[in-house]
Amino acid sequence: MTVIRVKGFQIFKDRHGKWRCYHRKTRTPVDINKAPIGSAEFFAECNRIADQVKAITPKAGTFGLLVTEYRANPAFLDLAPRTKADYQSILNYLAPLSNVSLARFDRAYVVQVRDKATSKGRRFANYTRSFLSTLFAWGVERGHLKSNPAEKIKGIRRPRGAPEANRPWTDHEREAVLNAAPAHMKSALALMMFTGLGPNDALTLPRSFYREGEIATRRSKTGEPVYWPAPAPLVQALAEAPTHTAVTLCANSAGLPWTNDGFRASWRKVRLQLEQNSEINSGLTLYGLRHTIAVILREMGRDERDIADALGQKTIEMARHYAKGADLRPKMLGMVKDLDSELNKRRTKVVKPGV
């Protein structure tokens, strides 16, 4: 057979002696049965694949090329799986912008992109804005852009009067839920309730990560370390949990690791029954327990760095968000009382004129 070469394609015999042809870069195969090597159909198919690849290859100076290089960089590859998946969902949404020149991205255009993303919800729109700021900051460091057009652009505010997402639970609501929950759910609920672990991290926590009354793990979303000496209510809930042989600390009624969907379905039944009995108010979410821990710590006087460490947050900005709504009146009353006492002490030390 005459040797055939086509630029960008690999033509070879496999280990069974059968001829094969692939586009080198994308590994797109050429159907040799329909387009035999060397035939007019074969060259036409190679040209079609090459044109298709050329059409989707990002051009220099475009948003698509920036995304391609970012996704191949450790800045993206080393992200926690959950964060990577969240970022990829946004990249999928932004795919139609691939051929848009980076020069087109000024503050007004980013705001336009953010506002259009509200079709998928306010939270998604704000997350899109946040991701773009991260992406462009990475691009600035590598010379793709001169400045970050998404920097300091504000998120879309929650509509006035709209219920707060993932609001903190009240003390009464926490007790009502624990009292009403089936035995096999209490340990997982207590784990979220008294450590601030998110549902996914709590349900997948290996039992080996809880030793001698202490929990040491990492958040799946950020990879940040989380260390909690278990509070007494959690120790009690874990001690009273039904025995099981699952590799996770918490297990369902069958003694198997919980799935997120399975636990949420069970939680929904408990929540609806308690709402119907007026034992809790509407709007309770499992993720609201992270906010609950943050609020309690803030009301205790803990600063934002302490709260960030407790929740496994990299920055204090998220800790500030979680602790929003804390009742600081008791703390401030005590602080002002101490301040008043200190001021009185200082006044007595001032020598009055003429004395």
C-alpha positions, 0 to 999 in steps of 0.5 A: 500500500502506498504510504499516505500522509495527511498533515495533522493526522496519524495513520497506522496499523493497530496491533491486529493489523487493521488500518486506523486514522486519527486527528492527532490533536483531538483524537477524532477518528476517521471511519476507514470503512466509509472513507478508505485510506487514499480515496477521495472520500478519505481526504474529504473527511480529513478536511472536514475534521480539520475545519471543524477543529479549526473552528472550535480552536480559540483564537489569540486574544479571545476569552476562549483562549484565556479559558483554555489556558486557565483550565490547563493550569494548576490554578484550575487543576489543583482545585478541590473537586467540588470547586472545580465542578462549580467553576466548570458549570460556569464555564459551560454557561459562558462557552458562547463567549469563546470568540469574544475579544478580551478587549471587549471585556470592560466593566460595563460588559462584565456587568452585562454578563452578570445581569444576563446570568440572573436568568439562572438565579441571583446566586448563579449570577453573583457566582459568575461575577466572582469567577470572572474576577478570579479568571481575569486576575489569573489572566492579568498575572500572565499578560492576557489583560492589563487590568481585571475588569471584574474587580470590585463589581458588586453582586446583585442584591437580594430583593427587599423583603425576600427571605434570606437564603440559608438563614440561621436556625434558632435555638428552639428550632435546633432542639425541635429538629433533634427531638423529632428526627429518627435515630439514624438521622440525629448523628448527621444532623448533630454533626452539621449542627455543632461543627458547621460542616456542610451536608456533603462534608458531614455525610461523607466524613470517614469514621476514622476522622473522629478520634478521641472526641476530636474531628480532623478533616478538610472541606471538600470545596476549598481543601482547607483544614477543619479541626473540631473538638466535638462539643458535648451535644455532638459527643452524646448524639454520636454515642447514641447513634445506631451501630453500623459498619459503614466507613462513614461516621454517619449511616442511614437506616440500612447501615450504609453511607448516606447519599446527599439525595437520600438524606435530603429526602428524609430531612424534607419529611421531618421539616414539613411535619415540623412546619405543619405542627408549627414547631419550626418556621419556614426556610430551614435549610441544612446549609443554614447550620453553617450560618448558625455556627457563625452567628453563635461564634460572632455573638460570643465575641469571636472575630472573623478569622476565628470564624473562618478557621472554624468553618474552613474558609480561606478568607474572612470575607465569607466568614463575615457573610456567614455571621451576618445577622448576629445579635451583638447587643449583649456583647456590646452592652458588656463591652460598653459597661467595661468601657464606662468603668475604664473611662471612670478609672481614667477620670479619677486619675486626672488632676483637676486644675488648681489642685 
